[in-house]
Amino acid sequence: MLEHGGQTRVAAARYGIALENWLDLSTGINPIPFDPPPVPPDVWARLPQEQDGLEETAAAYYGTPDVLPVAGSQAALQLLPRLRGHCRVGVLHPGYTEHALAWRSAGHEIVEVSAKEIADTVDSLGVLVLMQPNNPTGTLFSATDLHEWHARLAARGGWLVVDEAFIEASVQAGCAQPQMPQGLIVLRSLGKFYGLAGARAGFMLAHPELLARARAALGPWSVAGPSRHVAQAALRDSAWQAATRKRLLQDGVRLAQLLRAAGLPSAGGCGLFQWAPTGLAETVHRQLAQRGILTRYFAEPRSLRFGLPGSATDWERLRTALDEIL
């Protein structure tokens, strides 16, 4: 299994700091999450019901009826390689490494491609996997480029897979279409923007034929009933969504300014995180951890990803720690 952010219990044991004293900036999860309504007791007591309205709610939110609830976008990205014969798969690098692992584990040939190499590489691929915005670099692709790459892939029976886990916290529109075409697969998550990572709820948007195959492969009850209940409430709360999007975009700018003032200029990001390449990444990561602040360290390229502090106290704690270190 790959290493991920959020491992505060491991950090607490390693650095000898009590779990409750950690400021976790390692995940990119909204630190002020959606406050879900209480789950009715009967939802806990029965099997998940596909006729509970979740699919219709998601269709209205994403603008397409071609949606399949999944146990987080992670479940979808691990399933997709098993729904396609052996092929050459281009995966954006640097990027969310679970994608490459999933396709490689299923026996596919993996090609790591940088954002600048995509246009020259796409015609040699059966599948192209992108993150929009990219995690951790924050790279965004234009709608024109995405449309062109999808067209070139689909013309040969290929797929464009776009992981939009952080899209709500960016200025870019999503790739969903009223009728999802063959060869375009979009992954959405409630874990980041909504801060509902523990619900393990997300959606796969794709052509109905592929969704039918995915549904059959997942089997029944792929998303727990309480998670379905909470997901509906989150997707319906347009007032919360608008206020949160505005706040996150402002806080993303604020975080970039804080890092720049500390001598760690951000090279990219979105409303939920900022990415700072630096040769001092390992040292800064360790010294912040010694102060009970957990960041996401990347060895290649050497860099740190900072999530958002959630309170005025947390913002000041990060600023003070960076001033002491740098």
Contacts in CASP RR format, 6 or more apart in sequence:
PFRMAT RR
TARGET T0000
AUTHOR 0000-0000-0000
METHOD contacts of the structure
MODEL  1
MLEHGGQTRVAAARYGIALENWLDLSTGINPIPFDPPPVPPDVWARLPQE
QDGLEETAAAYYGTPDVLPVAGSQAALQLLPRLRGHCRVGVLHPGYTEHA
LAWRSAGHEIVEVSAKEIADTVDSLGVLVLMQPNNPTGTLFSATDLHEWH
ARLAARGGWLVVDEAFIEASVQAGCAQPQMPQGLIVLRSLGKFYGLAGAR
AGFMLAHPELLARARAALGPWSVAGPSRHVAQAALRDSAWQAATRKRLLQ
DGVRLAQLLRAAGLPSAGGCGLFQWAPTGLAETVHRQLAQRGILTRYFAE
PRSLRFGLPGSATDWERLRTALDEIL
2 97 0 8 1.000
2 98 0 8 1.000
2 101 0 8 1.000
4 27 0 8 1.000
5 26 0 8 1.000
5 27 0 8 1.000
5 294 0 8 1.000
5 296 0 8 1.000
6 24 0 8 1.000
6 26 0 8 1.000
6 27 0 8 1.000
6 294 0 8 1.000
7 26 0 8 1.000
7 294 0 8 1.000
8 19 0 8 1.000
8 22 0 8 1.000
8 24 0 8 1.000
8 294 0 8 1.000
9 19 0 8 1.000
11 17 0 8 1.000
11 22 0 8 1.000
11 289 0 8 1.000
11 292 0 8 1.000
11 294 0 8 1.000
12 18 0 8 1.000
12 19 0 8 1.000
12 22 0 8 1.000
14 289 0 8 1.000
15 289 0 8 1.000
15 290 0 8 1.000
15 292 0 8 1.000
17 292 0 8 1.000
21 292 0 8 1.000
22 292 0 8 1.000
22 293 0 8 1.000
22 294 0 8 1.000
23 292 0 8 1.000
23 293 0 8 1.000
23 294 0 8 1.000
23 309 0 8 1.000
23 314 0 8 1.000
23 317 0 8 1.000
23 318 0 8 1.000
24 294 0 8 1.000
25 293 0 8 1.000
25 294 0 8 1.000
25 295 0 8 1.000
25 296 0 8 1.000
25 306 0 8 1.000
25 307 0 8 1.000
25 308 0 8 1.000
25 309 0 8 1.000
25 318 0 8 1.000
26 294 0 8 1.000
26 295 0 8 1.000
26 296 0 8 1.000
26 305 0 8 1.000
26 307 0 8 1.000
27 197 0 8 1.000
27 296 0 8 1.000
27 307 0 8 1.000
28 166 0 8 1.000
28 192 0 8 1.000
28 272 0 8 1.000
28 273 0 8 1.000
28 305 0 8 1.000
28 307 0 8 1.000
28 308 0 8 1.000
29 191 0 8 1.000
29 192 0 8 1.000
29 195 0 8 1.000
29 197 0 8 1.000
29 272 0 8 1.000
30 169 0 8 1.000
30 191 0 8 1.000
30 192 0 8 1.000
30 193 0 8 1.000
30 194 0 8 1.000
30 195 0 8 1.000
30 244 0 8 1.000
30 248 0 8 1.000
30 272 0 8 1.000
30 308 0 8 1.000
31 307 0 8 1.000
31 308 0 8 1.000
31 309 0 8 1.000
31 310 0 8 1.000
31 311 0 8 1.000
31 314 0 8 1.000
32 244 0 8 1.000
32 247 0 8 1.000
32 310 0 8 1.000
33 194 0 8 1.000
33 195 0 8 1.000
33 196 0 8 1.000
34 194 0 8 1.000
34 195 0 8 1.000
34 196 0 8 1.000
34 233 0 8 1.000
34 234 0 8 1.000
34 237 0 8 1.000
34 240 0 8 1.000
34 244 0 8 1.000
36 196 0 8 1.000
36 199 0 8 1.000
36 229 0 8 1.000
36 230 0 8 1.000
36 233 0 8 1.000
36 234 0 8 1.000
37 229 0 8 1.000
37 230 0 8 1.000
37 233 0 8 1.000
39 226 0 8 1.000
39 229 0 8 1.000
39 230 0 8 1.000
40 229 0 8 1.000
43 225 0 8 1.000
43 226 0 8 1.000
43 229 0 8 1.000
44 225 0 8 1.000
44 226 0 8 1.000
47 220 0 8 1.000
47 221 0 8 1.000
47 225 0 8 1.000
48 221 0 8 1.000
48 223 0 8 1.000
48 224 0 8 1.000
48 225 0 8 1.000
48 228 0 8 1.000
49 225 0 8 1.000
49 228 0 8 1.000
52 225 0 8 1.000
52 228 0 8 1.000
52 229 0 8 1.000
52 232 0 8 1.000
53 232 0 8 1.000
54 69 0 8 1.000
54 223 0 8 1.000
54 228 0 8 1.000
54 231 0 8 1.000
54 232 0 8 1.000
55 65 0 8 1.000
55 67 0 8 1.000
55 69 0 8 1.000
57 231 0 8 1.000
57 232 0 8 1.000
57 235 0 8 1.000
57 236 0 8 1.000
58 67 0 8 1.000
58 69 0 8 1.000
58 203 0 8 1.000
58 231 0 8 1.000
58 235 0 8 1.000
59 65 0 8 1.000
59 67 0 8 1.000
60 235 0 8 1.000
61 235 0 8 1.000
61 236 0 8 1.000
62 176 0 8 1.000
62 188 0 8 1.000
62 203 0 8 1.000
62 205 0 8 1.000
63 176 0 8 1.000
63 178 0 8 1.000
64 176 0 8 1.000
64 177 0 8 1.000
64 178 0 8 1.000
64 179 0 8 1.000
64 180 0 8 1.000
64 205 0 8 1.000
66 179 0 8 1.000
66 180 0 8 1.000
66 205 0 8 1.000
66 206 0 8 1.000
66 207 0 8 1.000
66 208 0 8 1.000
66 211 0 8 1.000
67 203 0 8 1.000
67 204 0 8 1.000
67 205 0 8 1.000
67 211 0 8 1.000
68 76 0 8 1.000
68 203 0 8 1.000
68 204 0 8 1.000
68 205 0 8 1.000
68 206 0 8 1.000
68 211 0 8 1.000
68 214 0 8 1.000
68 215 0 8 1.000
69 201 0 8 1.000
69 202 0 8 1.000
69 203 0 8 1.000
69 222 0 8 1.000
69 223 0 8 1.000
69 228 0 8 1.000
69 231 0 8 1.000
70 76 0 8 1.000
70 79 0 8 1.000
70 201 0 8 1.000
70 202 0 8 1.000
70 203 0 8 1.000
70 204 0 8 1.000
70 214 0 8 1.000
70 218 0 8 1.000
70 222 0 8 1.000
70 223 0 8 1.000
71 200 0 8 1.000
71 201 0 8 1.000
71 202 0 8 1.000
71 222 0 8 1.000
71 223 0 8 1.000
71 224 0 8 1.000
71 227 0 8 1.000
72 189 0 8 1.000
72 190 0 8 1.000
72 191 0 8 1.000
72 200 0 8 1.000
72 201 0 8 1.000
72 202 0 8 1.000
73 163 0 8 1.000
73 165 0 8 1.000
73 187 0 8 1.000
73 188 0 8 1.000
73 189 0 8 1.000
73 202 0 8 1.000
73 203 0 8 1.000
73 204 0 8 1.000
74 98 0 8 1.000
74 200 0 8 1.000
75 200 0 8 1.000
75 218 0 8 1.000
75 222 0 8 1.000
76 187 0 8 1.000
76 202 0 8 1.000
76 204 0 8 1.000
76 214 0 8 1.000
77 98 0 8 1.000
77 99 0 8 1.000
77 102 0 8 1.000
77 161 0 8 1.000
77 163 0 8 1.000
77 187 0 8 1.000
78 98 0 8 1.000
78 102 0 8 1.000
79 214 0 8 1.000
79 217 0 8 1.000
79 218 0 8 1.000
80 102 0 8 1.000
80 103 0 8 1.000
80 159 0 8 1.000
80 161 0 8 1.000
80 185 0 8 1.000
80 214 0 8 1.000
81 89 0 8 1.000
81 102 0 8 1.000
81 103 0 8 1.000
81 105 0 8 1.000
81 106 0 8 1.000
81 107 0 8 1.000
81 108 0 8 1.000
82 106 0 8 1.000
82 217 0 8 1.000
83 210 0 8 1.000
83 213 0 8 1.000
83 214 0 8 1.000
83 217 0 8 1.000
84 108 0 8 1.000
84 127 0 8 1.000
84 159 0 8 1.000
85 108 0 8 1.000
86 107 0 8 1.000
86 108 0 8 1.000
86 109 0 8 1.000
87 108 0 8 1.000
87 109 0 8 1.000
87 125 0 8 1.000
87 126 0 8 1.000
87 127 0 8 1.000
87 158 0 8 1.000
88 108 0 8 1.000
88 109 0 8 1.000
88 111 0 8 1.000
88 124 0 8 1.000
88 125 0 8 1.000
88 126 0 8 1.000
88 127 0 8 1.000
89 100 0 8 1.000
89 103 0 8 1.000
89 108 0 8 1.000
89 109 0 8 1.000
89 110 0 8 1.000
89 111 0 8 1.000
89 125 0 8 1.000
89 126 0 8 1.000
89 127 0 8 1.000
89 128 0 8 1.000
89 129 0 8 1.000
90 110 0 8 1.000
90 111 0 8 1.000
90 112 0 8 1.000
90 113 0 8 1.000
90 121 0 8 1.000
90 125 0 8 1.000
90 127 0 8 1.000
90 128 0 8 1.000
90 129 0 8 1.000
91 99 0 8 1.000
91 100 0 8 1.000
91 103 0 8 1.000
91 110 0 8 1.000
91 111 0 8 1.000
91 112 0 8 1.000
91 113 0 8 1.000
91 129 0 8 1.000
92 112 0 8 1.000
92 113 0 8 1.000
92 114 0 8 1.000
92 115 0 8 1.000
92 118 0 8 1.000
92 129 0 8 1.000
92 130 0 8 1.000
92 131 0 8 1.000
92 134 0 8 1.000
92 139 0 8 1.000
93 100 0 8 1.000
93 112 0 8 1.000
93 113 0 8 1.000
93 114 0 8 1.000
94 134 0 8 1.000
94 136 0 8 1.000
94 137 0 8 1.000
94 298 0 8 1.000
94 300 0 8 1.000
94 301 0 8 1.000
95 131 0 8 1.000
95 134 0 8 1.000
95 135 0 8 1.000
95 136 0 8 1.000
95 137 0 8 1.000
96 131 0 8 1.000
96 135 0 8 1.000
96 163 0 8 1.000
96 165 0 8 1.000
99 129 0 8 1.000
99 131 0 8 1.000
99 161 0 8 1.000
99 163 0 8 1.000
100 110 0 8 1.000
100 112 0 8 1.000
100 129 0 8 1.000
103 110 0 8 1.000
103 127 0 8 1.000
103 129 0 8 1.000
104 110 0 8 1.000
108 127 0 8 1.000
111 121 0 8 1.000
111 124 0 8 1.000
111 125 0 8 1.000
113 121 0 8 1.000
113 128 0 8 1.000
115 134 0 8 1.000
115 137 0 8 1.000
115 139 0 8 1.000
115 141 0 8 1.000
118 128 0 8 1.000
118 130 0 8 1.000
118 145 0 8 1.000
118 149 0 8 1.000
119 145 0 8 1.000
119 149 0 8 1.000
122 128 0 8 1.000
122 149 0 8 1.000
122 152 0 8 1.000
122 153 0 8 1.000
123 152 0 8 1.000
125 153 0 8 1.000
125 158 0 8 1.000
126 153 0 8 1.000
126 156 0 8 1.000
126 157 0 8 1.000
126 158 0 8 1.000
126 159 0 8 1.000
127 153 0 8 1.000
127 158 0 8 1.000
127 159 0 8 1.000
127 160 0 8 1.000
127 161 0 8 1.000
128 149 0 8 1.000
128 153 0 8 1.000
128 159 0 8 1.000
128 160 0 8 1.000
128 161 0 8 1.000
129 161 0 8 1.000
129 163 0 8 1.000
130 141 0 8 1.000
130 146 0 8 1.000
130 160 0 8 1.000
130 161 0 8 1.000
130 162 0 8 1.000
130 163 0 8 1.000
131 162 0 8 1.000
131 163 0 8 1.000
131 164 0 8 1.000
131 165 0 8 1.000
131 166 0 8 1.000
132 140 0 8 1.000
132 141 0 8 1.000
132 146 0 8 1.000
132 162 0 8 1.000
132 163 0 8 1.000
132 164 0 8 1.000
132 167 0 8 1.000
132 170 0 8 1.000
132 172 0 8 1.000
132 174 0 8 1.000
132 175 0 8 1.000
133 139 0 8 1.000
133 140 0 8 1.000
133 166 0 8 1.000
133 167 0 8 1.000
133 170 0 8 1.000
133 172 0 8 1.000
133 269 0 8 1.000
133 270 0 8 1.000
134 140 0 8 1.000
135 163 0 8 1.000
135 165 0 8 1.000
135 166 0 8 1.000
135 273 0 8 1.000
135 305 0 8 1.000
136 269 0 8 1.000
136 273 0 8 1.000
136 275 0 8 1.000
136 296 0 8 1.000
136 298 0 8 1.000
136 303 0 8 1.000
136 305 0 8 1.000
137 267 0 8 1.000
137 268 0 8 1.000
137 269 0 8 1.000
137 275 0 8 1.000
138 166 0 8 1.000
138 170 0 8 1.000
138 268 0 8 1.000
138 269 0 8 1.000
138 270 0 8 1.000
138 273 0 8 1.000
138 275 0 8 1.000
139 268 0 8 1.000
140 170 0 8 1.000
140 171 0 8 1.000
140 172 0 8 1.000
143 173 0 8 1.000
143 175 0 8 1.000
146 160 0 8 1.000
146 162 0 8 1.000
146 175 0 8 1.000
149 160 0 8 1.000
150 160 0 8 1.000
150 181 0 8 1.000
150 183 0 8 1.000
150 184 0 8 1.000
153 159 0 8 1.000
153 160 0 8 1.000
153 183 0 8 1.000
154 160 0 8 1.000
154 181 0 8 1.000
154 182 0 8 1.000
154 183 0 8 1.000
154 184 0 8 1.000
157 182 0 8 1.000
157 183 0 8 1.000
158 183 0 8 1.000
159 183 0 8 1.000
159 184 0 8 1.000
159 185 0 8 1.000
160 183 0 8 1.000
160 184 0 8 1.000
160 185 0 8 1.000
161 185 0 8 1.000
161 187 0 8 1.000
162 174 0 8 1.000
162 175 0 8 1.000
162 184 0 8 1.000
162 185 0 8 1.000
162 186 0 8 1.000
162 187 0 8 1.000
163 187 0 8 1.000
164 174 0 8 1.000
164 175 0 8 1.000
164 186 0 8 1.000
164 187 0 8 1.000
164 188 0 8 1.000
164 189 0 8 1.000
165 187 0 8 1.000
165 188 0 8 1.000
165 189 0 8 1.000
165 191 0 8 1.000
165 192 0 8 1.000
166 192 0 8 1.000
166 193 0 8 1.000
166 270 0 8 1.000
166 271 0 8 1.000
166 272 0 8 1.000
166 273 0 8 1.000
167 174 0 8 1.000
167 188 0 8 1.000
167 193 0 8 1.000
168 192 0 8 1.000
168 193 0 8 1.000
168 241 0 8 1.000
168 245 0 8 1.000
169 192 0 8 1.000
169 193 0 8 1.000
169 245 0 8 1.000
169 248 0 8 1.000
169 249 0 8 1.000
169 270 0 8 1.000
169 271 0 8 1.000
169 272 0 8 1.000
170 270 0 8 1.000
170 271 0 8 1.000
171 249 0 8 1.000
174 186 0 8 1.000
175 184 0 8 1.000
175 186 0 8 1.000
176 186 0 8 1.000
176 205 0 8 1.000
177 184 0 8 1.000
180 186 0 8 1.000
180 205 0 8 1.000
180 206 0 8 1.000
180 207 0 8 1.000
180 208 0 8 1.000
181 207 0 8 1.000
182 207 0 8 1.000
182 209 0 8 1.000
182 210 0 8 1.000
183 206 0 8 1.000
183 207 0 8 1.000
183 210 0 8 1.000
184 206 0 8 1.000
184 207 0 8 1.000
185 204 0 8 1.000
185 205 0 8 1.000
185 206 0 8 1.000
185 210 0 8 1.000
186 204 0 8 1.000
186 205 0 8 1.000
186 206 0 8 1.000
187 202 0 8 1.000
187 203 0 8 1.000
187 204 0 8 1.000
187 205 0 8 1.000
188 202 0 8 1.000
188 203 0 8 1.000
188 204 0 8 1.000
188 205 0 8 1.000
189 201 0 8 1.000
189 202 0 8 1.000
189 203 0 8 1.000
190 196 0 8 1.000
190 199 0 8 1.000
190 201 0 8 1.000
190 202 0 8 1.000
190 231 0 8 1.000
190 234 0 8 1.000
190 235 0 8 1.000
191 197 0 8 1.000
191 198 0 8 1.000
191 199 0 8 1.000
191 201 0 8 1.000
191 202 0 8 1.000
192 272 0 8 1.000
193 244 0 8 1.000
193 245 0 8 1.000
193 248 0 8 1.000
193 272 0 8 1.000
194 234 0 8 1.000
196 230 0 8 1.000
196 231 0 8 1.000
196 234 0 8 1.000
199 226 0 8 1.000
199 227 0 8 1.000
199 230 0 8 1.000
199 231 0 8 1.000
200 223 0 8 1.000
200 224 0 8 1.000
200 227 0 8 1.000
201 223 0 8 1.000
201 227 0 8 1.000
201 228 0 8 1.000
201 230 0 8 1.000
201 231 0 8 1.000
202 223 0 8 1.000
202 231 0 8 1.000
204 211 0 8 1.000
204 214 0 8 1.000
206 214 0 8 1.000
223 231 0 8 1.000
234 240 0 8 1.000
248 271 0 8 1.000
248 272 0 8 1.000
248 308 0 8 1.000
249 271 0 8 1.000
251 271 0 8 1.000
251 308 0 8 1.000
252 269 0 8 1.000
252 270 0 8 1.000
252 271 0 8 1.000
252 272 0 8 1.000
252 274 0 8 1.000
252 308 0 8 1.000
254 315 0 8 1.000
255 266 0 8 1.000
255 273 0 8 1.000
255 274 0 8 1.000
255 306 0 8 1.000
255 307 0 8 1.000
255 308 0 8 1.000
255 309 0 8 1.000
256 266 0 8 1.000
256 268 0 8 1.000
256 269 0 8 1.000
256 274 0 8 1.000
258 315 0 8 1.000
258 318 0 8 1.000
258 319 0 8 1.000
258 322 0 8 1.000
259 265 0 8 1.000
259 266 0 8 1.000
259 274 0 8 1.000
259 276 0 8 1.000
259 306 0 8 1.000
259 322 0 8 1.000
260 266 0 8 1.000
262 319 0 8 1.000
262 322 0 8 1.000
262 323 0 8 1.000
262 326 0 8 1.000
263 322 0 8 1.000
263 326 0 8 1.000
264 276 0 8 1.000
264 278 0 8 1.000
264 284 0 8 1.000
264 304 0 8 1.000
264 322 0 8 1.000
264 326 0 8 1.000
265 276 0 8 1.000
266 274 0 8 1.000
266 275 0 8 1.000
266 276 0 8 1.000
267 275 0 8 1.000
267 276 0 8 1.000
267 277 0 8 1.000
267 303 0 8 1.000
268 274 0 8 1.000
268 275 0 8 1.000
269 275 0 8 1.000
271 308 0 8 1.000
272 307 0 8 1.000
272 308 0 8 1.000
273 305 0 8 1.000
273 306 0 8 1.000
273 307 0 8 1.000
273 308 0 8 1.000
274 305 0 8 1.000
274 306 0 8 1.000
274 307 0 8 1.000
275 303 0 8 1.000
275 304 0 8 1.000
275 305 0 8 1.000
275 306 0 8 1.000
276 303 0 8 1.000
276 304 0 8 1.000
276 305 0 8 1.000
276 306 0 8 1.000
277 301 0 8 1.000
277 302 0 8 1.000
277 303 0 8 1.000
278 284 0 8 1.000
278 302 0 8 1.000
278 303 0 8 1.000
278 304 0 8 1.000
279 302 0 8 1.000
280 326 0 8 1.000
281 297 0 8 1.000
281 298 0 8 1.000
281 302 0 8 1.000
281 303 0 8 1.000
281 304 0 8 1.000
282 297 0 8 1.000
282 299 0 8 1.000
282 302 0 8 1.000
284 295 0 8 1.000
284 304 0 8 1.000
284 322 0 8 1.000
284 325 0 8 1.000
284 326 0 8 1.000
285 295 0 8 1.000
285 297 0 8 1.000
285 304 0 8 1.000
287 321 0 8 1.000
287 325 0 8 1.000
288 294 0 8 1.000
288 295 0 8 1.000
288 321 0 8 1.000
288 322 0 8 1.000
288 325 0 8 1.000
289 295 0 8 1.000
291 321 0 8 1.000
291 324 0 8 1.000
293 317 0 8 1.000
293 318 0 8 1.000
293 321 0 8 1.000
295 304 0 8 1.000
295 305 0 8 1.000
295 306 0 8 1.000
295 307 0 8 1.000
296 304 0 8 1.000
296 305 0 8 1.000
296 306 0 8 1.000
296 307 0 8 1.000
297 303 0 8 1.000
297 304 0 8 1.000
298 304 0 8 1.000
298 305 0 8 1.000
306 318 0 8 1.000
309 315 0 8 1.000
309 317 0 8 1.000
309 318 0 8 1.000
END
